[in-house]
Amino acid sequence: MIKIKGKEEVKKQILLFLIENKTAITVSTIAEKISMSGKTVRNYLKILQDELKLKDIKLVLKPNLGVYLDISDEERDFLQKDMHLKNKSEEEFSPQYRHSYILRTLLKNKYTYTLQLLAEDLYCSKSTIVNDLTCIEKWLENRGLHLRRKQNQGLWIEGNENDYRRAMMDLFSESHGNKDANLENESDKLDYRVDFVNYKKIRQLFPHIDLFKIQEIIKEAEEKLQYYFTDQAFINLIIHIAIAIERVKNEKEIKMVEEFFESLIGKYELQVAAWVVERLSETFHLTFSQDEIGYIALHMLGAKIQEEVDPSNCDILLDVQNEEYVNTAKEIVNLAGEVLNVDLSQDKLLLTALVLHLRPTTVRLKYGLKLRNPMLDTIKNEYTSIFGAAWACSSVFEKRLGVSINEDEVGYIAMHLAVGVGRLSKRVKAIVVCSSGVGTSQLISTRLEKRFHEMDIIATIPLKLLKEDIINKADLIISTIPGILDSPKFVYVSAMLGAADVLKIKDQLERLETRSDREEIPRNKLTKRHISGVLDEELCFIDEKRHNLTDIINYYGKIMENKGYVKSGFCENVLEREKKASTVIGKGIAIPHSTQEFVEKSKICIVRLKESIILEDEKVKLIIILALKFDDYMITKEFYRKFYSILDSEKLIAKIMEANDNLHILDVFLNGGYKDE
């Protein structure tokens, strides 16, 4: 029985019945539902009829038939939205909100849920929910799950428990949290690594679980482990445990492959995980299996660890690390440096940070654990070439560690590389020239290094040793001798290095930075000898017909297979990898690729689409299908170097995107597009 409060509530309730029922409903049926007489209902219907008429909505009353709204489905949805707009935020009527709500409900519900209940929860028609379920099904299928529906039974989700939990983790990452939740009074209880936005998102998913108790148990576990998790890893562990609690409550337990569990035996993390589960059992009055202990141990092993790294302790840290990780990190540093055309090999901070990053990364990749990268979109858009160079290093992971890398992990590698490149780019190579090279020049060098931290004094020399090869190595030549050089690199300063001299040097540094920002890729900087071997006219296309990635990969992959460049199964392997991790690298470009066992001969297939397609919520217009053998080191290196040089130039990308024929596109890759100028 529905309790009615006031006249407005009565009208609202009647209107809801009319919106939900597309066919005529009798007055007596409405009267029975709201516990009022038929006469009273007719009076309210007359009032509603007049009010709706002002909105150009026709309410029809037919004797012996009933009452109904003569409106379209779109108008029906709009009317329902309008009814609740005063009490609900605009966001709660968006398709994105509905999709998130439906997924949250179905993933967390122990039993089936009906279309009618979802429609009532979301104040919309059942037909709207049916349309939403098309997107929901696709989202679930991409994660190995299936939406089931049966008449008179409702909706539910089926699939492997591992996929189920990964889907819940993905849902957390994609949600925005409850903006209306009044949780400010709880913020002072949060660990410094849990920001308020993430806390609201977790609370929205798990409103009945005490997250602060989970937080405290993890912090105590850190004390036992004697290392501390980074922000994202700390949040991930809270969510993983909350998901485990929710699923165990619903009598759903995860199963771990036996060899995975055996690989954990003897590791201290397994002991700590057992202690964590014991605490969780006491706190939440649940019984957890050995497999749950194993997965918590895996999450600990796969967590990024906060570790202080500075130049003074690099050697000490490197000495105690696994040699395989050190060698892998060195190869990543060298390959990324060659692709980006910078020398990163002397950066011990970068090497150490990468080595420390590799152990948890390898565990995550090996066991299918995800560590979301909250900076991924920013990295793609602002550091596209560095993100691309990190993708190039995926070959190192496969060759040395036997794991395939995903875009979140590529983003973390790119962050490390960006810091290294940033350190390198800040160093301005300077030479100080004086009449004798001693005394005054040494004093100036000391003052310069103290005043300008970005300056690297590579030489302090007398004038007689200033030769052309030294001049070419320097960005700045600073001298107390006027007029010794007619070059924009030259700056004359007084022996005292006063305020006016400092301003002159600052001005020159700014000019260097501006010139560097505007610098085009030198036309002959990169060799074409190797890259031309993987690029040719027969594998460069402008496509007007295909509008989704599956069709594109199958069509052009088959061309590569027919020409003998790739093996049978190449297309399936590329698409399977794409499901695990998108290869969209930003700027409208994707680089789908297979594992190397499907490659017969290193080749690149370039497909420029006439119309963009949507991949991972990004518009993509250029798809570069990579078939590269890691053994062809020079070919791989030269292609990536050339490709990511192009990524640094908005002008060259525009040339590719606007090209009218495939030869023009090929020319950009081979010559920088200078042939037409």
N, C-alpha and C positions, 0 to 999 in steps of 0.2 A: 504494500500500500504506500502511495506517495504522499508525503506530507506537504501541503501547499501553504505558502506564506504570502499573503497579500494578493491583491488583484493582478499586479504586474507579473508575479510568479505564476499565477494561473494562466494568463495569456501566453507567457513564455513556454509553459509546459505543453499547452495545446499546440502551439506553433511548432514545437519540436516533434510532436507526433505527426503533424502534417508534412513536415520536411522529410522525415524518415520514410513515410509511406508515399510511394509514387502513385499508387492507385487510391481510389476513393475509400474513405474510412467512415463508418457510421457514427452518428452523434452518440448513440447508446454505448458504442465501444469506448469512445473518448470519455464519456461520463463515468463508465465503470473504472477506467484507469486512474482517474483523478478523484474518485469518490464524491461526485457531485451529481445533481439531477440533470436530466436531459435539457430541461428548460434553461437552467443556468448556463449550460455549455452553449446553447444556441445564442443566448445574449452575448456571451463572450465572443462567439464567432462573428456576430454582426459588428462588434467593436473592431475586431481584428480585420474584418473585410474592409472597413472604412480606412483604417490606418495603413493597410498594405496597398490600397488603391493609390494613396499619395506617393508610394514608391514604384508605381506602375506594376504592381504584382497582383495577379488576379486570383482571388480565393473563391472557388466555385462551390455553391451549396445546391445539391439536386435532391428533390424529394425521392424517397424510395431507393436512392443510390448512395448518398453520403456526401462527404465534403473532401475537397482536394485542392492542391495548389497547381495552377496551370502555368508551370515554369519549366525551364530547361535544367539539366543537371548542373551546369555552371552557375545559373542563378540560384539554384537550391543550395549549393555550397557557399556562395557569397552571402546569402541570407543567414545561414547558420553562423558563419564567421562574424557577421555584423551583430548578431544577437549577443555574442560573448566577448566582443572587442573591448567592452568597458571593464571587464574583469580579467581579461587575459592579455598578455603581451602579443604584439604582432608576430614575434618569432614563433609562437606556438601554433600559428596557422600556416607556416611555411612547409613545403614538401620535405625540406631537410629535417625540420623538427619532427614531423610525423614519422619519417623513416627511422630516425634515431629512437623515437619512442617505441615503435613497433619492434625493432630489433632488440631493444633493452627488455621489453616485455616478454618476447618469445624466448630469448636466450636465458632469461632468469627464471621463467615460469616452470614449475615442476610438472604442471599438467597442460592440457590443451587450452587454447584461447580462441574465442570466436570473433568473426568479423563484426558482429553486432556490438560486442564489448569494446572492441577497438574504435568503432565508429562513435560510440557513446563517450569513450575516454577523450577522443580527439575532436568532438563536436563537428563531425562531418558525416557524409553519407557513406553507405557501404560500398557504393560504386567508386568513390574516391579511394577507399582502402584497397579495393581490388586493383585499381591502377597502381597504387603505391607498391603492392606486392610484387609487381614485375621487376622493379628496381631492387627490392629486398631479395628476391630469388637470385638475381645476378650477383649481388654483393655476397651472398652466402656461398654460391657455387664457386666464386673466385677463392674461397677459403676452404673448399672441400666439404661444405655442408649442403644439406638439401631441405627445402621448405616442403612440408607435407600438409595437405588439407583434405578433409573428408567431411562430406555432408552429415550434418547432425552430430559431428564430433569436434570440429574446429581445426585449428592450426597448430602445428608443432614443428620443431627442427630436429633433424636426424643427422648423425655423423660421428666421426671418431672424436673421442674425448679430448685428445691433444688439439685437434682442429677447433673444437668447441671453445677451448680456453684461449687459443690464439685469437679467435674471432672476438671474444670478449675484450681482449687486450687492444685489438684494433678499434673496437667500438669506443673504448675509452679515449684512444688517441684522436679519433675523429670528432668526438663530441665537444660541445662548448660549455657544458655545465649549466646549472640552473641559476639564471641571473637573478631570480626573485628570492633565492634562498637566503634567509637571514642567519648567517653563520659568523658574523664579524666577531662575536664574543668568544668564538673558539680559536681565532687566529693566533692568540698568544700561546696556545698549547702546541703549535706546529713546530717541528724541527726546521732549522734554517734552510734545509734543502727542499722543503715542500712549500711551494708558493701557493697563495690563496686560490688562484684560478684552478690549479690542479686538484687542490683539496675539494673544491666544490664539484668538480667533475667526478672524483672518486665517491663523494657522498651521494651524488645523484645515482650512481650505479649501485651503491651499497648503503642505503639509508639506515639499515638496521644492524650494521656491523660496527663495533667500536674500533675505529681506525687508530685511535690514540694508543690503545693497548698493543695493536700490531706494531705501531711505530716504536714503542718502548722496547718490545721484544727484539726488534731488529737492531736497535741501538746497543742493547746488551750483547747481542751476537757479535757486533762489530768489536766490542771490547775483548771478547774471547778470540776473535780472529786477528786482532791487533792490526787491522787496516780498516779504512773508512770508504764507503761507497760514494761515488759522485752523485750529483742531484738526480739525474735521470735514472741511474741504477737504483738509488734509494727508493724513488717513487715506483719504479717497476716492481721492486720486491714487495712493497706494500700491496700493490694491485694483484700481483701473483698470489699472495697469501690470501687476500680477500676473495679472489675468485675460487681458490681451493676450499675456503670455508663455505662459500655459497654452494659449490658443487657437492661437497661432502654432505652438507645439510640435505641436499636433494638426492642423496644416495648415489651420486655419480663420482666414481673414483678413476683416477688416471692410471694407465699401465705403462711401465717403462720397459724398454727392450732390455733383456737380461744382460747383454754384453755392456750396455751403457752403465747399468748399476754396478757391474763387476769392475768397471774402469774407475769407479769412485771409491772402492774399498781401499782403505789405508790413507785416504786423504782427510786432512783435519776438518775440511769443510763439511764432510759427511757427519762427523761427530757433532759439530756445531748445529747442523741442520736437525739432527736427532734431538738435541736439546731444545731447539726452537719448537719443534713439533710437540714435545712434551709440555712446554709452556702453553702452546696454543690449545692443546687438549684440555688442560686444567682451566684455562680462561674461558673457552667457548663450549666446554662440555661436549666435545666431539672426539671420535676415534679416527685417527689418520693411519693410512697404510704405509708400508716401507717405501712404496713407490713415490708417495707424496714427499717423504724425507729425501729421496733421491733427487726429485725435481727442485726442491728448495736448495739442495747442495749444488746442483747444476747452475741455478740462478746466482748463487754466491760466487761460484767459479767464473761465471760469465759476466759478472758485474765489473764495471770500470772502477778502478781503485784510485782514490785520491793519494797522490804521492808527491812530495816536494821534490822538484827537480831544478837544480841550478848548476851552473858550469863547474862548481867545485866538487860536486858529488857524482858527476856523470860517469867517470871512470870506475868508481866504486860500484855503482849500480849496474853498469854493463858487465863487469867482471862476474857477477853472481847470477846473470840471466842465462836462460837456455840458449845454447849456441845456434840452434836452428832459427830461433826468433831473431837473434842478432843478425844473422846472415840474410834472413828474409827482409828485415828492416833496411839493411844496407842496400839490397837490390831495389827495394821500393824507392829509397832516396835517390839512388843513381838513375833509375829509369825515369822518375818524375822530373829530376833535374834535366835530363837530356830532352824530354818531351817539352818542357817549359823553357829550355835553352838557358838555364841558370845553373850555377855550381852550388849544390846543396851538400856536397860530400864532406865539407869541413865543419858542418853544423852539428856538434855533438849533442846539443840540447834537443834538436829535432830527432836525431837517431835514438837517443835515450827514451824520449817520449813515445816514439813509435814502438820500440821494443816492449815497453811497459804496457802499451795498448794492445799488442798482438796476442798475448796469452788469453785474456778474457774474450777477445774478438774471435779467436779460433774456437774456443769452447762454445760460444753462442752459435757460430756458423755450423759447427759440427753437429750440434744437438737441436738445431732449428729454433733457438731462442731469439727473440727480437728485442733489440734495444732501440727504441724510437729516437730519431734525431730531431729535436725541436727546431734546429737551425737549418734543416734541409733545404727549404724553399729559398731562404736567404743565400745560402751557399751557392745553389744553382744559378740564381739570378745575378749575384754580385761577384762570384768567383767562378764563372762558367769554365774558363780554361783550366783552372786548378782542379775543379771538380772532374773535368774530363781527363786530366792527367792522372787523377786518383783512379778513375775507371780503367785507364790503361794498365794500372798496377794490379788489376784483377787477375791478369795472367800470372803474376808472381804468386798470388794466393793459391791458384789452382795447381801450379807447377810444384811449389815447395811444400804447401800445407795440405793439398788435396781437398780444398773446400771452395765453394762458389760464393762470391761476395754479393751482398744486396746493397741497394742504394742508400739505406740508412748508414751502413758501415762505410760505404764509399765516402759519404758525407763527413764521417769522423776522420777518416784518413785525410780528406781534403782540408779539414780544419787544421790538422797538424802541419800539412804542407804549406797552407796559407800563412801560418805563423812563421815558418822557416823562410818563405819567400819574402814576407814582410820584413823580417830581420835583415835579409840580404839587400832588399831594395832601399832600406834606410841608410845603408852604408855608402857614403860618397867618398870615392877614392881621391885623396888629395896629396899633392907634392909641395913641399916647402923649399923654396930656392933662395939662398942667400949668397953673398959674395964668397964666403969661405965654407959655409956648410956647418959651422959649429957655433957655439955661443948663442948669438942672437936667434939663429934659426931654431935651435933646440928650445929656447924660451918660448918662441912663437908657437911651435908645435904643441908644447904643453898647454899653453893658453887656449889654443884652438880646440884641442880634444876635450878640455873642461867646458868650453863654451858651446861647442857643437857636438852633441852625443852621436849624431848620425854620421860624423866625419871619421874616416879611417885614413890616418897619415901613413901612406905606404912608403914614403921616402923623404928624407931630409938631406938635400944634396947641395953642393956648391954649383955655381952657374956653369962651370966648365964641363960638368957631367950631365947637363941637361941635353939629352939626345932624343931623336924622333921616337924611338921605341918606348922610352919612358913617358914622353908626352902622350902617346896613344893609349897608354895604360891608365892615365889619370882623367878624372872628371873635372878637377880643379887644380890649377897651378898658382900657388900663392907665393908672392915674393916681395921682398923689401927693395928690390932693384926695379926702377920704373922702365917701361918700354922694352923689356927683353923679348917679348913674344907678341905677335899680332894674331891673337886667337881669342875666341869668346870664353875659353877656359881660364884665361889669365886674369888674376886680380892683384892689383898693387896695394900693399898695406904699409903702414908705418911700423917701425921697430917696436913701438909701445902697444900696438894693436888696440887703438882707442875705439870710442863709440862709433865714430864715422866709419872706421874700418870694418867693425862688426856689421853695420848696416849694409855695406858694400857686399860682404860675403853672403849675408842673408838674401839680398836681392839676387845674387848669382845662383844661390841654391834654389830659390823659387823659380827662376828661369829654367834651370835644369829639370825641375819637377814638371813644369808645364810642357817643356819640349818632349819629355819622356812620355807624358800622357797622350800627346798628339802624334807621337811617332808611329808611322806606318810600318808594317812588316817589310824589311828590306827585300827587294825583288829577288836577289840571288842568295839570300841568307841560307836557305835550306836546299839541300841537294835533291834533284828529281830522279837520280839514278835508281834508287830503291822504290820510291813511292810510285813511279810510273809503271812498275811491274805489277802492282795490285789494282791500278786504275786503268780502265780503258772504255772506249765508246760503247762497246756492247753491253756494259753493265752500268750505264748511266741513263736514267729515264725521267721523263715528265709524265706523271700519271693523272688522268682525268676520270677514270672509271671507278677505282676502288675507294671505299669509304670507311674501312675498318682494318685494324692491324692484322687480324687473322688472314683476311683475304690478301693483303699486301705481302705478308711473309710467305704464304703458300704459293702465290703466283710467281714472285721474283726468286724465291728460294728454289722453286722447280727449274727455273731458267738456269740458275747456278749449278743445280744438280745435273741437268741435261748436258751442260758444257764440261762436266767432269771436275768442277772445282770443289764440290761438296758431296758427301755421301748421302745415301738414302736415310731418312730420319732426321736430316738437318732441320727442316721446317718444324717438326714436332718438338725437337730439342730447344729451338729458339723460343717457341711459344710457351713451352713448359717453364723455361727460365724467366720469361716475361711475367708469368703468373706469380712466381716467387718474389720478383723484384722488378719494378719498372726501370727501363733504361732511358727515360726522358732526362736529358741533362740540362734543360733550360734553353731559352732563346728559340723555341719552336723546333728543337732537334731531338731525335731519339736515335740510339745506337744499339738496336737489338743484335744479339750474337749468340752463337752456340758454344758448347764446350769443344775443345780442339780435336777430339777424336772424330768429329764429323767433318773435319776439313781435310781435303785432299791437297789443295794448293791455295796459298794465301791470296784472297781477292776481296775487294770492297764493292758492294752494289749500292749505288746512290739513287734514291727515289725521291724526286721533288714533287709533292702533291699540288695539284691545281687548287684544291680546297683543303683547308686544315681539317684534321680529325682530332677528337678529344681523347687524350690518354692521361690518366691520373689527374683529371681536372685541369689539364693544360692543353692549349692548342698546339698541335704539332704539324709542321708542313714539310719538314725534311727528315727522311728516314734513311739512315746509313746502315745497311746490313753488313756486319763484319764477319768475315770468315778468315781468321788469322791463326796461323800455327805459331805457337810460342817459340818453337825451335828456329823460326826465321827471325832471329832477333833484330837484325838491321832493318828488315822490312817493317816489322811491327813498330820499332822505335821511330823510324822516319815518317811512317804514316801518322802516328799519333802526334809527333812533333809538328808536322805540317797542319794537321787538322786543328789542333788546339791553338796554333798561331792564328788560324782563320777565325776561331772563336773569339779571339781578342780584338777583332776588327769588325765593328758594326757595319762598316762600308762593304767588306767582303761578304758578310752574311746577307746583306741586302741584295748584293749582286746575284747570289745564288737563288734567293727567294723570288727575285724578279726576272730571272733568266727565261728567255723564250724557247731555248733549245738546249739539248743535252750537251752539245759541244761547248757552249758558253759555261755551263756548270763545271765541266771537266777542266776547262781553262783556268777557272778560279782555283781549283784544287792543285793544279800543276804549276800555274804561273802567277797565281795571285790575281788573275783577271786583268792583267796588264796588256794583253794582246789587242784588246779593243780600244785602247786609249792612245 
